[in-house]
């Protein structure tokens, strides 16, 4: 149960920070969690390819950074595909 709660907190923080970096504010609590969680998967996959190892274990700073980078990539892809600053 604590792992799920930890992932939700990381997802919320990563999604919110990424949406602030990309502009136009957050996507709401649920939207920020979804963006952050999908971003964690994307960021973890990219980090594993580039650096090897598992970068998305535990509740730590590296997990948050990887999740933020992944969420930024997700937001950029969605905006590129929609041609606007559409909400995720």
C-alpha positions, 0 to 999 in steps of 0.5 A: 500500500505504501508503494502505491501511495509513494508512486502517486505522490511522485506522480503528482509532484512530477506531473505538476513540476513538468506542467509548470516547466512546460507552461500553462499551469497544471492539469488538476490533481488527477491529470498531474498524477497521470502525466507524472506516472506515465512520465515515470515510465517514459523517463525510467525507460530512457534512463535505463537505455542511456545509463543502465540499471533501474532508475525508478525504484524507491522514493528518492530524488533520482526517481523524481528527476527521471519522472519529471523528464519523462513527463516533460517529454510526454507533454511535448509529444502530446502538444506536438501531435495536437498542434496546440497546448491541449490538456493531457 
